[in-house]
C-alpha cells in the first residue's frame, strides 16, 4: 500500500474582502494523508505511524499542471543553438524546411523528447499532450520515438499523443498513415487548417472525424486561419462534431480567428463552442492578437494553456514554465487584482483550483487524485504574479521531483 503524509502544507481556504472586493487569499497550514494515489485525510493535524513523511514547511500546496499543447518530436532542445530561418511563405516555408530537417533530427528525437518531458515534470506538469508529426517524410518514426520517450517516465505522469498531419491531412496524403498511427500509440487525431493547407474544408474535417470515429477517440485541430475564414471553419467543425456525436471530445488549438472577431461576430462562435463542448488551447501569444481568454471563460468556454515548442525551427523561444505562462496571461489581459490572478490557475490545471469562483474551498478534498506541487509562495495569486519556483512535484501521491 502506497502512503504519504504531507505535514504543514499551506492550503487556500477562502478570500479576504474589503467591502465587495477580494483583497487577499486566506490560507491555513494543513496535513494531508495520501493512500494509493488519493487524498485520504485533510485536517489541521494528522498523525500516522510507519509512513513516509514530507514536511512542506509552510510551502503553498497547489494542483499540478497539464501542458495541453507541445511538440516534443522536432525540437532543438539540448542540442546546439540554432535560431530560426526566415519563412517568407509562412507555414508552407516551414513544411518545405521539414523535408530535409526531420530525417536529420530523427537520431535525436527520443533523447530530446525525454529531456523536455523531464523539464516539464520539474516545472510541475503531471500530464502532457504532445503533437507528433505524421507525414510522408518521417512516416511513423517520430511517433515511435515519442512513445518510447514516455515509457521512460512510466508512473511519473500521464500523457496524450496527437497524431498530427503537419504537412496537411489531404495535401500530403497521409490518411492511411494516420490510421496506422492510431493503432501504434497515438491517442488523439490531429488536424491542420482545412482551408489554407488542405484547400478542402469539408473533406478535411470529415476525413479527420472518420479516423477519430474508427479509433474511438477525440480530435485536436490546429486552426491558424484568421477572421471570418477561421470562424467559418469552426462552425463547420461544430457541425461535423455534432453529426458524429463527439461533443466534448474536440479541441481547437490556437483558434487565432477568435482574436480577430468583433463582439457581434464572436458571440455566435462562442455559443457554437458551448453547444458542442469544443474547448480551446492557447499558447497566449504576444506576437499577434491574443484570443480573448477572459471573455471566453466568462461565457463558460473551457480554455487551457500549452507551450507549443521549446526552441525549434518554428520558434527559438519557450521555457516550459507554466507559472511564467500564467503570468504572461495576467500581464496580457491586465489581470492584476487578487481575484483575477487567483482564477488563472485553472487554465493550467484542467480547471482544478483550491477555491471555486465564490471563494469556497473545493480542493484538496478526500478522494481527490494527489497530483500536486509545492511552491515558495503565500497564495496562488502571489505565485503567478511573482513567478514562484516549483519545489516539489507529486504524481498520484508519489514524489516524482524534488527541486528544493
N, C-alpha and C positions, 0 to 999 in steps of 0.2 A: 504494500500500500504506500503510495507516494504522498508524503505530507510535508508541509512547511508552515512555520509560524512566523509571521511578519510582526515585529514589535515597533510601536511608536511611529507609525506612518501618519503623515499629515493628510487628512481627508476633508474635502469640501463638504460643508453641511448646510449652507444657505447663503443668502445675500444680506448685506447690511444696507440700510436705506437712510437717505436724507429726504424726508418727505416721500414722494413717489419715485425718486431717482435712486437707482442702485449705485452705491458709492464704494462698496467693498465686498469682499467674499469672506464668509465665516469658515473657519476650519477647526478641526479637533484632532488630537492625536489618538489614534485607534490601533488596536491589534487585530490581525486577521489570521484565522486558521484555514489553511488550504489543504484539501484532501482530494486525491485523484483528479487534479486539474481544475477543481471548482472551489469557490468560497464556501466554507462550512460554518464559520462563525465570524461575526464582526461585532466588536464591543470595545469599550474603553480599556478593558483588561481581560486577556485570555491567557490561561495557563495550561500547558500541556507538557507532559514528561516524555522524554525519549524521542523528541522530534528535532529536526533541523530548525535553527532559528536564524532569521535575517533581521538584524537590527537596523531599522530605517533611520534612526537618529533624527526624526523630525522632517525628513525629506518628503516632498509632495508626492502622493500616490495618484497616478492618472491612468486612464485606459491607454493601451498601446496603440500604435499606428498601423494603418493599412495603406500601403502605396498602391494606388489603383491605376497607375499608368506609367510604365517604364519599359525601355528596350534594353534587355541585358545582352542581346546576342550580336551587337555590332558596335561595340564601344572601344575607345582608345584607353579606357581607364586601366591604370597600372602599366601601360605601355609608354613608348616615347611620346613626348609632347608633339602635338600636331594641331595647328589651327585649321579652320575650315577653308575650303576653296570657294571662290565666287560661284554663285548659282544664277546665271543670267536667265535661265528658263525655269526658275523656281523648282518645284517638286520634280520636274522632268530632268533637270540637271542632276539632282541627287540620285534619281533612278539610273541614269546613264553612268554616273560615278560608281554605283554599286556593281555594275557589270564586271569591273576589274578589281574593285576593293574587297568584295565579300570573299572570293577564293583566297586572297592574300591573308585575310583575317582568320580564316577557318581554324588554323592550328592553335589560335589563342582564345577561341570563343569560350570554351568551358572555363579555363583559368580566369579570364576576365569577368565572366558572369559570376563565378564564385566570389571574386573579390568585391563586386558590387553588392551581392547578397549579404556578405559579411558586414560591409559598411552599413547597409540598411538595417541589419539586425542591431548593430552597435548604436544606431540612431533611434532605436525604439520601435522598429517595424516587426510585427509578428505575422503579417500577411502581405504578400506581393502579387500583383497582377502584372505579368510581363507580356509584351507583344513580341512575337518571334517570326522573323521573315520566312514566308513560304513563297518561293519564286523560282523561275526556271534556272537561275544561275546557281543557287545553292541547294535547291531541292529541299530535302528534309534534314540536311546536315546540321544546320543551326538548331533545329528543334531537338535533334538527338543530343547535341552538346548541352542544351539548356535543361533538358530532362535530367541528364547526368549531374549537372551542377546542383540542381535542387536535391538530388539524392544525398549529396554531401551534408545537407542540413536537415535531414530527416529528424523529426521530433523537436525541432527548434522553431519552426514556423510553418504556416500553410501557404498555398500559392495557387494561382491560376495561370495557365499559359494560353494566350490568344494566338491562334493560327492567323497570321497577318499577311495578306497578299499585298505587300508593299509596292509591287510593280503593277498593281491593278488585277482584280479578280478575273475580269474578262480580257483586259488588254494583254495580259501575259499568259492567258490560257492555263491557269493553274487550278481549275475546278477539281480535277481528279487528284491532284496533289493535296489540295485542301481536305478532301475526303480521307485520304491516307493519313494526313496529319491528325485528324480527329480520332483515328484508331490507334495512332502511335503514342500519344501522350498529351496532345493539346486538349484543353478543356472548354474553350470558348471559341466561337467562329468570329473572325475579324473581317473587316471590310475597309474600303478606302474610296472616298469621293466618287460615287457612282456617276456623277455628271462630268466633272473635269477630267478624271482619269479613265474611267470605263466608257464614257460617252454614251451610256445607255442606262438611265436611272432604273427603269422597271426591271430589266433583265438582271442587272447587277444585284439589286435588292432581293429579287425573287430567288436568284441562284444562291445567294448568301443564306437566305432563310431556309431554302430546301436542305442545304448542308446541315444547318442547325437542327432542323426537324429530324433528319436522319440520325444525327449524333445525340439527340435528346438533350441539347444544351442551349445556351443563350448566345447573344451577339454583342460584340463591342466594335463599333464602326468609327473610324476616323472621319470626321467631317470638317474640312477646311473651307469648303465653298462659302463665299460671303453672302450677305444681304438676302435678297429675295430668292436667289438660286438655292442657297442653303436652307432657307425656310421651306421652300417647295420640297426639297429632298427630305426634310424632317417630316413633313406631312405625308409624303409617300411612304416613308419608313413606318410611320404610325399605322397606315392602312395595312401594310404587309404584316406588321406585328399583330394587329387585331385579327386579321384573317387566319393567321397561324396559331392564334390563342397563346401568344408568347408575351402577354402583358406582364410586366415586372421582371423580364429577363433580357432586356435590351439596354445597352449603354451607348451613349454618344460621347466619344472623346473629342475634346476641343470645342466643337459646336460654335465655330467662330461667327456664324451668322447671327447668333444671339446677341453679340456685341454691336452689331450694325443696325438692328431694327429699332425704329421709333416705337414708343409705347403702344400706339394703336395697332402696330403690326406685331409687336412682341407678345401681347397678352393672349391673342388666339393661339399662338405657338405654345405658350406656357400651358394653356388649357389642354392642348393636344398631348403634351408630355404627361400631364397629370392623368388624362383619360387612359393612357396606355401604360403608365408606370415606367416610362422611359427615364432613366437617370442620366446625369451629366458628370463627366470627369474633366477637370481643367488643370493645367499647369500654372494658372494665374500669370499669364504672360504680361510683361510690361513693355514689350517692343511693338505692341499693336493694341487696339482696343480690347479690353478685358471683358469677358462675358459678365453680365450684371449679377454676380453671385448673391448679394444680399436680396435683390428683387426676386430671383428665382426661389431662394429659401423662404422668403415671406409668403409666397404662394404655395409652398409645400413641395417644390421640386427637390429631389434628392441630388445633392452636389457633393462630389468628392474631389480630392486633390491628388496629383501624382507628379513625378519629377521628369518624366519623358526620357531624358538621357543624362548621363554624366560624362560629358565630353566625347563626342563622336563626330562623324563627318557632317552632321546636321547642325550641331551647336557645340561650341567649346566650353559651355557653362554647365553648372549643376554641381550640387554638393551632397545630395541625398539627405539633407537636414530638413525634416518636415516642420519642425518648430520655426525654422527660418522661413519656410514657405508660408506658414500661417501668419507670421509677422509681416511678410510682404503683402499678403492678402489684406491685413489690417491697415497697412500704410496705403495700399492702392485705393481702398474704399473709405479711408479715414475712420476706421473703427477704433476710436481712441478712448472710449469710455469703458468702465469696468464690465458692464453687462455685455457689450458687443464683443470685447476681447474674449470674455468667458465663452461665448457661444461659438467662436471659431473652431474650438477643439473638435466638434462634431464632424467638420469637413474632412478630418484626417483619421477618424477612429470608427468609421461606419456608424456615425450618429450616437455612439456610446459616450455619455458625458456624466460626470458625478451629479450635476444638478439639471433638472428639467427647466423649461422656459419660465416656470413660476418660481424657480429657486428652491424646489423641493429636492431633497437628497434621494437619488434613484440608483446610485452606484457608489461603492460596491455593495451588492446585496447577496444574501445566502443563495447559492445556486448559480451565481454568475461564473462564467469561464474566467479563470485567473490569468488573463492576458493584460499585463500591467507594466508600468515603468515608474521609476523613482527619479525625481529631479530636484535640483537645488533651486527651489522657488517657494514663495509663500502661498501662491494660488495659481490657477491656470492663466488668468489674465496677466499676471506678473511674468509667468514662464514664456508666454507668447511675445509680449512686448519687449522683454529683455533677452529673448532667445536663450533660455536657460539650458544648460547641458544635461543630457540624459546620463544618469549614473548607473542604473540597474535595469535590466530588461527581463521580464518573466513571460514565458510562453506556457500556458496551461499549468501554471503553478511551479514550473521549473525555472531556475535562474539560468538563462542562456547567454547573458552578457553582464559583466560587472566592470564598469568603467571607472569606478571610484579610485 
